[in-house]
Amino acid sequence: MLGNGVYAIGIIGFGGMGSHHLELAEGTKEVKIVGSFDIKESRQQLAREKGLKVYNSREELLSDDMIDIVLVATPNDLHKEIAIQAMRAGKNVVSEKPITLGSADLQEMIDVSKETGKLLVVHQNRRWDEDFLTMKKIYDEGMLGEVFAIESRVHGSRGIPGDWRQEKEHGGGMILDWGVHILDQALMFVPGKVKKVYATVDHVTNQLVDDGFHAELFFENGVKYVLEVGTSNFINLPRWYMLGNNGTAEIVNWGEPAKVVTAKGKSETDIIPVRTAAGITKTMAPRRKDTIQETEIPLVPGNIKEFYKNVAATLDGKAEIIVKLPQVMRVMKLMEAIFESAEKQQVVDFE
């Protein structure tokens, strides 16, 4: 531990996410990233340039008494091995997500955390996404009345990045890469159990792993939650779309405020039909302006630096960890249910 009660972090895997954590920890007085190890010399050199202590091996980092917390930021298939080794070396562990490739492996990691008394926590950073926090505020405050459907989508058009994400043995594919984020958000969003799951997966540009998926979660409170990740979408659907019995909310893209449209005043009785190419329709005629209210909801601020502050406060015995292992297990089992549903091409029971 460093002076003034600051926890020292050592990174194993100084790639894109590993180096990104330097920004996350910067200005957080409770923790400081002090060193790293990576199997690539180019990443070792970058760490030196960033002023970090560079270790020659994983074992050398784990044997350094100065290190309190090990950040595991390697490809997904290595998380379990390194996290268990670190905890048994007396280190607390922060793991990038997904924490591992399956629920059985995760249970082993949880067991070692209990055995050693060391903290094991997953960096579920997108709990602090402003779009997620904003839609959750709309849901929690009942702005739309009783919500019956939520749609969460992440679309891109460049396929899977040309790295380990394309390799099944390293935990590649979009369910494990982006699914772990939006599934965690879904389980934070809607209270209660998920009763059934139906899913399909895409292999548009990659036959080895999924390059997209569509999943439908059916919650016990009646909410249908649609999740979709696509990597071959040249026109994106809205990032969020939520339906209630008294209105609709939408966020088109990251960084944009929410648009909320709700009913107001008396219901329409004199609906004027709208003419389409082949006839007229009352059912799909637009509402009159005097019967709806349009509101722009600004984004709710999110501060990802709260993650490391919470880790430090938990180690100090002053707080409860935000990202709890039972929540992580629930997401992991939900990903497994999605794989199962897609393989069987049928609805599967969940909780």
N, C-alpha and C positions, 0 to 999 in steps of 0.2 A: 504494500500500500504506500502511496506517495504521501507527502506531507499535507497537513490540514485536512486529513480524512478523505483525500481524493483516491478513488479506485483506479488502478492501472489496468488498461485493457491491452491484450496482445491479440493480433489478428492472424489467423491461419487461413490463407487464401486471399492474397492482396490483388484480386482482380477488380472488375468493375464495381461490384457491391462493396467489397472490402475497402477499396479506396474511397467510396462514397461515404462510408461511416466516419471518415475524418471530418467531413463537413457536418455530419449529424452531431458529433461530439464536440465540435468547435464551439466555444463559448458556454459549454455546459460545465460549470465549476465542479460538479460532483464526480465526473469521470474524465480520464485523459487516455487517449490511445498513445502508447509509448513504443510499441514494437510490432514486428510482423515476420511471418515466414511464408514463402511461396516457392513452389517447385520451379518456377520460371525465373531465370536470371534477370530478364527484362523487368519483371515486377519487383524483384529484389532491389534493382537499381533505382526504380521509381520510389520505393520506400525510403531508400537512403536520401534521395533528393528531397523527400518530404520531411526529413529530419528524424525518421524513426530508427530505433535500434533494429538491426536486421539479424535474425537468427539463422544459423546454418541448417537447422532441422526442426521438425515439429517437437521432438523430444527436448531439444535445448530450450525452446520457448517454454514448454510445460514444466521444466525443472527450475525455472527462474522464480525465486521467491517474491520478486517484485510484482509479478503478474497476479492480479486478483481475479480478472474476468478474461475468459478466452472467447473471442468472436469467431465463430465458424462460418466462413464465407466461401467455401469450396463448392464444386458441383454437388448436387443433391445426394448422390449415392455415397458420398464420403462423410456426410454429417454425423451419422450414428457412430461410426467408428471413432471419429475424432472427439465427439462430445463425451462419449463414455471414457475414453482415455484421459481427457481433460479433467472430468469430475473425479476420477480415481487418483489423479495427480493433485487433488485438493483445490481445483479451480472451479469457479462458477462459470456457467456457459450461457452465452447468447448465440442462438443459431439463426442463420438466415432460413427463409422458408422456401419450399416445405421442409419441415424439420427432418423428415426422412421419407422413405418410399412406401411405407405401409404401416398399418396400425399395430401389427405384431412387433415390428422393430421399434416403434414409438413406445410401446409398453415396456420394452427392455430398457430404454433410456429413462423412462419415468421411474422404473424400479431402482436403477443406479442412482438417480437423484435422491430418492428416499434413503437408500442405503448409505450414501456418502454425506447426506445433509447439505448438498450443494444445490444452488439455484440453477434451474434449467428453464430458459425462457426463449420464446420465438419472437423475432423481430417482425411482427405483423404491422408494418408501417402504414398500411392503407386504412387502418382504423382512424387515422388523422386526416384523410382526404377531405377537402372542403366540400366537394360535391356530395359525398356520402353523408357527412354531418348535416348538410342542408336538407337533403331528402328525409333523413331520419327525424329532423326537427319538424318537418311538415307532417310526417306520420304520427309522431308522438303527440303533437298538439292538435291532432284531429282536424286539420284545415280542410280536408277533403271529405269529411264525414267518415263513414266506415269503409276502410280500404279493403278492396277485394283482389287487387292484382298489382304486382310490382314487377317491372322489367329493368334489368341491369345488363348493359352491353358494353363490350370493349371491342372495337373494330380497328383493323389496320389492313394494309394492302401489300405488304412486302414479304409475306410468308414468315417462317421462323428464322431468327438470326442464325448465321452459319457457325454455330459453336456447339457446346455440349447439349444445348436445348433440342438439337435434332437427333440426339442419340438416346435410345430407350434405356440402355444400361446405365446411363448417368442421370436418369430421372428427367428426361426431356419430355416435350409435349406441352400443349397449352393448358391441359387440366391441372398439371402440377405447377406450371409456371404462373399463369394468370388466374386459373381456377381457385387456387388457394387463397387469393386475395378476395375475389368477389363472393366466394362461398363464406369466408369469414365475415364479410360485411353482411351477408344475408342472415347469418345466425345471430349477429349483433343487432340486426334491424328488427326482426320479427320475434316476439317472445313465443315460447311454447315449442312443442315437438313438431318435427317433420314426419308426416305419416307415410308419404309415398314419394318416389323419385322416378322420373322418366327422362332418358337422355339419349342423344345421338352424337356421334363424333364425326369429324371431317378429316379427310386425307386428300386434300386438293393438291398440295405441293410436296407432301412428304408421306410416304407409305409406312415408315417405321414407327412414327409417333403421330399423335393427333395434332393437326395444325389448327383446330378449331373444335368447338362443341356447343351444343344447345341442351340445356337441362331445365326441367320443370320440377320445382319443389312444391309439395302440397302440405301446408301447415295445418295443424289440428284446429286452428281458429278460423279456417276457411280461406286464408290468403293463398293465392297461387303466385309463386315467385319464379319468374323466368330469368335464367342466366345464360348469357351467350358470349362467346369469344370467337372472333373471326380474324383471319389473317389474309383473306383474299377479298376484302370488301373495299371497292373503290368509291362507293357512296355509303357513308356510315349512317346507321340508324341512331336515334338519340341515346346518349349515355345513360339516361334514366327516364322512365315513363311510369307514372303511378296513377291508378284509377281508384276513386272512391265513389260512394253513392251520391255525393253532392259536388264532385269536381274532379279535375285532372291536374297533375303536376308534371313538369318536364324540365330536364336539363339537357340541352343539346350536346354540349361538349365541356371538357374540363375548363375551368376558369370562367365559365359563364354563369350568371345568376339563374335561379329557378323561375319558371313561368307557371303561375297557378291560375286556373280558370274555374270559378265556382258559380253555382246557381244563386240567384238572388230574387227577392220579391215573389210575385205570384207565378205559378207555372203557366206555360203557354197553352192557350186554348184555341187560338185562331192561327194555326200553323199554315204558312203559305208554302205550297209545294214547290220544289225546285225541279227544273226541267233538265234532264240528262239526254244523252244522245238517242236513247231508245224509248224514252218515256218520262214520266214524272214520278217523284217520290216525296211523301211527307216524312217518312221515317228518318231519312238522312238529310232532311232540310236543315240548314244552319240555324242556330238560335238567334233570336233578335238581341241586339246589343243591350236593350234595357232589361234583359232577363239574366244576364251574366255579369260577373265582376272579374276583371283581369288584374292580377297582382304580381309584382316582381319581388321575389324574396332574395335578398343579397346572400352571398355565400357565408356560411358560418366559418369563422377562422379555425384552422387546425394547426397545432404546433407539434411537429414530430419530435422536437427536442424533449418533450415530456416523457418519451420512452426511456431514455437513459436516466433522467431524473427519478423516474419511478423505480428503475432497477436499483439505483443507489439507495433510495429511501427504503426499499424492501430489505436490502442487505443490512441497513442500519436498524431495522426493526421498527421503522416509523410509518410504514405503508404496506398495503397488500398489493401483490403484483397484478398489473392490469391484464396482461395476456396470460391466462391461466391454462395449465396443462389439460384439464378436462375439456376446455373449449378447443384446444388444438387437436385433441383426440377426436372430438366430434366432427371437425372439418376433415380430418384424415379419413374417417369412416364414411363420410359423405362423398368424398372423392372416389373411394372404393365402390360405393353404391352407384355412382355415375358410370364408372367403368363396367360394372356388372350389368346395369340396365342397357347400356349401348351394345354389349356383347350378346346379351340374350334377346335384345330388341323387344323388351317388355317393361312394364311398370314393376318396380321392386318396392317391397316394404322397407321402412327404415327404422324409426324409433317406436 
